[in-house]
């Protein structure tokens, strides 16, 4: 499993190169049709719309399915950017044409799909052999009347990625078990470790963490409710979990513990390459990005330690469009692609953590290590973290928008020195305007 990071990095690069082309091809080739594939030349044609690096095409699973089912022809198009992909999906759902038989659904869109587009997607609730998922995963894509609009692919359990060379320069432990003990059970201990790091670090200027927003997200996603309650009401202003996360993240920003580099925003990738920060809160899927952007020069300097508390950031589903002319064949393919064996295969190849509880317990996952991250037992670390995620995860229609707005608000504190009360007021006003 030493090749996990490099394989994922190559997959990311490949998708980025073809992402824009895929979007153009997708628009031109399918917008005139009502939906998806059909029967052609004696074969069942199944079309798929995917995004990012879901591992489904990149790891050879589609070719394997076609080999085992020679009467099936799978045509998958991949968009590099999920935001662009989802905008196009919304347009096509509204128009009732241009859709693929199978559509990827990101976790931040799941609630909006179940509440506003349930009639557009097929129901998996009665399908046999799909009872192997973590208990909370299926609930995220289920409607109030019990329809299951898709099956889960990956999830995003949390850990802390850290530069063990920098920890050594600050007189802190470097062994991942001892590092995890520094902050076990409490994110406040993680910040307190940062104060020690800042005081004792010997060397050039290095920040303890990349951004306050990473800490904020990790804390908020460790609770069953974040921005909405189960009735669909906005609770971001009154939820103690959100205010606690905001205040601790603000502490980190005000105390100069961050590099002021929001994850996946301009400056973060060079920060990885140049080693400008010592830790980053990292869901499993982020490891490949870090290894790619930090590069070979930093291989073996990074390690992975357990997070103070369990949380989930990210994950996806595969849904089948109700009007697909090959709906049953498409549902069969989705069930196969999300089965424990295939989820374990994807993890082994590129590191996406399975949402299948059975896959998490497989040897391929439990025994996995990452050569780039100092041979860290990533299968054990993230597998254990997955079990700590709350069994109930309440999603809201605009979760993604709210998360981004809070990140921007914390940047006001970090980058402009805005007082936290003023930044909170600005953030909540922006959220109110954004979600209407």
C-alpha positions in Angstrom: 0.0 0.0 0.0 3.0 2.3 -0.1 1.9 3.7 -3.5 -1.5 5.0 -2.2 -0.4 8.7 -2.3 1.3 8.7 -5.6 -1.4 6.8 -7.4 -4.1 9.2 -6.1 -1.9 12.2 -7.2 -1.6 10.9 -10.7 -5.4 10.3 -10.8 -6.0 13.9 -9.7 -3.7 15.2 -12.3 -5.4 13.1 -15.0 -8.8 14.3 -14.1 -7.8 17.9 -13.9 -6.4 17.7 -17.5 -9.6 16.3 -18.9 -12.2 18.0 -16.6 -13.0 20.9 -18.8 -13.2 18.7 -21.9 -15.5 16.4 -20.2 -17.9 19.2 -19.4 -17.9 20.4 -23.0 -18.4 16.9 -24.3 -21.2 16.2 -21.8 -23.1 19.3 -22.8 -22.8 18.7 -26.5 -23.4 15.0 -26.6 -26.3 14.5 -24.3 -28.4 17.7 -24.0 -30.7 16.7 -26.9 -31.6 13.4 -25.3 -34.2 13.0 -22.5 -32.0 10.9 -20.3 -29.0 8.6 -20.5 -28.2 5.6 -22.6 -30.3 2.7 -23.8 -29.9 -0.3 -26.1 -27.5 0.0 -29.0 -25.9 -2.7 -31.2 -27.1 -5.4 -28.9 -25.6 -3.8 -25.8 -27.0 -2.0 -22.8 -25.4 1.5 -22.8 -25.2 3.0 -19.3 -24.0 6.6 -19.0 -22.5 8.1 -15.9 -21.9 11.7 -14.7 -19.1 12.0 -12.2 -16.7 14.6 -10.7 -13.3 14.9 -9.1 -11.6 11.7 -8.3 -14.3 9.3 -7.2 -12.1 6.3 -8.0 -14.7 4.6 -10.1 -13.1 5.1 -13.5 -9.6 5.8 -12.3 -9.1 2.4 -10.7 -10.3 0.2 -13.6 -13.7 -0.8 -12.1 -15.7 0.1 -15.1 -13.5 -2.0 -17.4 -13.8 -4.9 -14.9 -17.6 -4.7 -14.9 -17.8 -4.6 -18.7 -15.5 -7.6 -18.8 -17.8 -9.5 -16.4 -20.9 -8.2 -18.3 -20.0 -8.2 -22.0 -23.4 -7.0 -22.9 -22.9 -3.7 -21.0 -21.2 -0.6 -22.4 -20.5 2.1 -19.8 -19.8 5.7 -20.8 -18.5 7.9 -18.0 -17.9 11.6 -18.2 -15.9 13.3 -15.4 -15.9 16.9 -14.5 -12.9 18.2 -12.6 -14.9 20.7 -10.6 -17.9 19.6 -8.5 -19.4 23.1 -8.3 -19.6 23.3 -12.1 -20.8 19.8 -12.3 -23.6 20.4 -9.8 -24.7 23.6 -11.5 -25.1 21.7 -14.8 -26.9 18.9 -13.0 -29.4 21.3 -11.5 -30.1 22.8 -15.0 -30.6 19.4 -16.5 -32.9 18.2 -13.7 -35.0 21.3 -14.2 -35.2 20.8 -18.0 -35.7 17.0 -17.8 -33.1 16.3 -20.4 -29.3 15.9 -20.8 -29.1 13.7 -17.7 -26.9 10.6 -17.4 -28.4 7.3 -16.2 -26.1 7.5 -13.1 -25.3 10.8 -11.5 -22.8 11.5 -8.7 -24.1 13.4 -5.7 -21.8 15.2 -3.3 -22.7 15.1 0.4 -23.2 18.9 0.5 -25.9 18.5 -2.1 -27.7 15.5 -0.7 -30.3 17.3 1.4 -31.2 19.6 -1.5 -31.6 16.5 -3.7 -33.8 14.6 -1.2 -36.0 17.6 -0.5 -36.4 19.1 -4.0 -35.6 16.4 -6.5 -36.7 13.2 -4.9 -39.1 12.4 -7.8 -36.2 12.6 -10.3 -34.2 9.7 -8.7 -34.8 6.0 -8.4 -35.4 4.3 -5.0 -32.9 1.8 -3.6 -34.7 1.1 -0.4 -35.9 -2.3 -1.5 -32.7 -3.4 -3.3 -31.1 -6.5 -1.7 -27.4 -6.6 -0.8 -27.2 -3.0 0.2 -27.3 -3.3 4.0 -23.5 -3.0 4.5 -23.1 0.8 4.9 -22.3 2.7 8.0 -25.6 3.5 9.8 -25.6 7.2 9.2 -24.5 7.1 5.5 -27.8 5.9 4.1 -29.8 8.3 6.1 -28.0 11.2 4.4 -29.6 10.4 1.1 -33.0 9.2 2.3 -36.3 11.1 2.1 -38.7 11.5 5.0 -41.0 8.9 3.5 -38.2 6.3 3.3 -36.9 6.5 -0.3 -33.2 6.0 -0.6 -32.0 8.0 -3.6 -28.5 6.6 -4.0 -25.8 4.4 -2.5 -22.7 5.7 -0.7 -19.2 5.8 -2.1 -16.6 7.3 0.2 -16.6 9.2 3.4 -14.3 11.8 5.1 -13.2 10.8 8.6 -10.8 13.2 10.1 -7.2 13.0 11.4 -4.4 15.6 11.8 -1.6 15.6 9.3 1.6 17.0 10.8 5.2 17.7 10.0 7.2 15.5 12.4 10.5 17.4 11.6 8.9 20.7 12.7 7.5 19.0 15.8 11.0 17.9 16.7 12.3 21.5 16.2 9.7 22.6 18.7 10.7 20.0 21.3 7.4 18.2 20.8 7.0 14.4 20.4 7.3 13.2 16.8 5.9 9.6 17.3 2.3 9.6 16.0 0.9 7.9 19.1 2.5 10.4 21.4 1.4 13.2 19.2 -2.2 12.0 19.3 -1.9 11.9 23.2 -1.1 15.7 23.2 -4.6 16.5 22.2 -6.7 13.4 22.9 -10.3 14.1 23.5 -10.3 17.9 23.2 -9.7 20.3 20.3 -8.6 22.9 22.9 -5.6 20.7 23.6 -4.8 20.9 19.9 -4.7 24.7 20.1 -2.8 24.7 23.3 -0.2 22.4 21.6 0.0 25.2 18.9 0.9 27.8 21.6 3.7 25.6 22.8 4.8 25.0 19.2 4.9 28.8 18.5 6.8 29.5 21.7 9.5 26.8 21.3 9.9 26.3 17.6 13.6 26.7 16.5 14.0 27.7 12.9 12.5 29.9 10.2 9.0 31.3 10.6 6.5 28.4 10.5 2.9 28.5 11.5 1.4 25.8 13.6 -1.7 25.2 11.4 -2.7 26.2 7.9 -6.0 28.0 8.7 -8.5 28.5 11.5 -11.3 27.3 9.1 -9.9 23.7 9.0 -10.1 23.5 12.8 -13.7 25.0 12.7 -14.9 22.5 10.2 -13.4 19.5 12.1 -15.2 20.6 15.3 -18.5 21.4 13.7 -18.7 18.1 11.8 -18.2 16.1 14.9 -21.7 16.9 16.1 -25.0 15.4 14.8 -26.4 18.9 14.1 -24.4 21.7 12.5 -26.3 24.4 10.7 -29.8 22.9 10.5 -32.0 20.9 12.9 -34.0 17.8 11.9 -37.0 20.0 11.1 -34.9 21.9 8.5 -34.6 25.1 10.5 -31.4 27.2 10.5 -29.7 26.9 13.8 -26.2 28.2 13.0 -26.5 31.2 15.3 -27.9 29.3 18.3 -26.1 26.0 18.0 -23.6 25.8 20.9 -21.3 23.5 18.7 -21.0 26.2 16.1 -20.3 29.0 18.6 -17.7 26.8 20.4 -15.9 26.0 17.1 -16.0 29.6 16.1 -14.5 30.9 19.3 -11.7 28.3 19.4 -10.9 28.9 15.8 -10.9 32.6 16.4 -8.5 32.0 19.4 -6.1 30.3 17.0 -6.4 33.1 14.5 -5.9 35.9 17.0 -3.0 34.2 18.7 -1.1 33.9 15.4 -1.1 30.2 15.2 -2.2 30.0 11.6 -0.6 30.6 8.2 -3.8 32.3 7.1 -4.1 29.9 4.2 -7.6 28.5 3.6 -7.6 24.9 2.4 -7.8 24.6 -1.4 -7.7 28.4 -1.8 -4.9 30.3 -3.5 -1.7 30.1 -1.5 -2.4 26.8 0.2 -0.7 24.6 -2.3 2.5 26.7 -2.3 2.3 26.6 1.5 2.4 22.8 1.3 5.3 22.9 -1.1 7.3 25.5 0.9 6.5 24.0 4.3 5.0 27.1 5.8 2.8 25.3 8.4 3.2 22.3 10.6 -0.3 20.8 10.8 -3.5 20.5 8.9 -6.8 18.9 9.9 -7.2 16.4 7.2 -10.0 14.1 6.1 -8.8 10.9 4.4 -9.2 12.1 0.9 -7.0 15.1 1.5 -3.8 13.0 2.0 -3.4 12.5 -1.8 -3.7 16.3 -2.4 -1.1 17.0 0.3 1.3 14.4 -1.1 1.0 15.8 -4.6 1.4 19.5 -3.7 4.0 19.1 -1.0 6.0 17.0 -3.4 8.8 14.5 -3.3 11.0 16.9 -1.4 8.8 16.6 1.7 8.1 12.8 1.5 8.6 11.2 4.9 8.5 14.6 6.7 4.7 14.3 7.1 2.9 11.9 9.4 -0.7 11.3 10.4 -2.1 11.3 14.0 -5.6 10.6 15.4 -7.7 13.7 15.7 -9.0 14.8 19.2 -12.6 13.7 18.3 -14.3 11.9 15.4 -15.9 13.9 12.6 -16.8 13.6 8.9 -16.0 16.0 6.1 -17.0 15.0 2.7 -18.3 11.9 0.9 -20.4 11.1 -2.1 -23.2 9.0 -3.5 -24.3 7.4 -6.8 -27.9 8.0 -7.8 -29.9 6.6 -10.8 -32.3 8.9 -12.7 -35.9 7.7 -12.5 -36.5 8.2 -16.2 -33.4 6.3 -17.3 -34.3 3.9 -20.1 -31.9 1.4 -18.4 -32.9 2.1 -14.8 -32.7 -1.5 -13.5 -29.4 -2.1 -15.2 -28.0 1.2 -13.9 -29.1 0.3 -10.3 -27.4 -3.0 -10.6 -24.2 -1.3 -11.6 -24.4 1.2 -8.8 -24.9 -1.6 -6.3 -21.8 -3.4 -7.6 -19.7 -0.3 -7.7 -20.5 0.5 -4.0 -20.2 -3.1 -2.8 -17.6 -3.8 -0.1 -15.1 -5.4 -2.5 -15.1 -2.5 -4.9 -14.9 0.1 -2.1 -11.9 -1.7 -0.6 -10.3 -1.8 -4.1 -10.7 2.0 -4.5 -9.2 2.6 -1.1 -6.3 0.3 -1.9 -5.6 2.1 -5.1 -6.2 5.8 -4.3 -7.1 6.1 -0.6 -10.8 7.0 -0.6 -12.2 5.7 2.7 -15.2 3.3 2.2 -18.7 4.1 3.5 -19.2 0.4 3.7 -18.8 -0.9 7.2 -17.9 -4.3 5.8 -15.2 -2.8 3.6 -13.7 -0.9 6.5 -13.2 -4.2 8.3 -11.4 -5.8 5.3 -7.7 -6.6 5.3 -7.1 -4.3 2.4 -8.3 -1.3 4.4 -7.2 -2.3 7.9 -3.6 -3.1 6.9 -3.1 -0.1 4.6 -0.1 2.3 5.1 1.1 5.4 3.3 4.7 5.6 2.3 4.5 9.3 1.8 3.2 9.9 5.3 6.1 8.0 7.1 4.3 4.7 6.6 1.5 5.8 8.8 -1.2 3.0 9.2 -3.8 5.1 7.5 -6.3 2.2 7.3 -6.3 1.8 11.0 -6.3 5.6 11.8 -9.1 6.5 9.4 -11.0 3.3 10.0 -11.1 4.0 13.7 -12.1 7.6 13.0 -15.0 6.5 10.9 -16.4 4.5 13.8 -16.3 7.7 16.0 -18.5 9.7 13.6 -21.9 10.4 15.2 -24.5 7.9 14.0 -26.9 10.8 13.1 -25.7 13.4 10.6 -28.3 16.1 10.0 -27.8 17.8 6.7 -29.3 21.1 5.3 -30.0 22.5 1.9 -27.2 25.1 2.0 -24.6 23.4 4.2 -21.8 24.0 1.6 -22.6 27.7 1.3 -22.8 28.2 5.0 -19.5 26.3 5.6 -17.7 28.5 3.0 -19.2 31.7 4.5 -17.9 30.8 8.0 -14.5 30.1 6.5 -14.5 33.6 4.9 -15.5 35.0 8.3 -12.6 33.4 10.1 -10.3 34.8 7.3 -11.4 38.3 8.4 -10.0 37.6 11.8 -6.8 36.0 10.5 -6.0 38.3 7.6 -7.5 41.6 8.5 -7.5 41.6 12.3 -11.3 42.0 12.5 -12.6 41.6 16.0 -14.4 38.3 16.4 -17.7 39.8 17.3 -17.7 42.0 14.2 -16.6 39.1 12.1 -19.4 37.0 13.5 -22.0 39.7 12.8 -20.7 40.0 9.2 -20.7 36.3 8.7 -24.3 35.7 10.0 -25.5 38.6 7.8 -23.9 37.1 4.7 -25.4 33.7 5.5 -28.9 35.2 5.9 -28.5 36.9 2.5 -27.1 33.8 0.8 -29.7 31.3 2.0 -32.6 33.7 1.8 
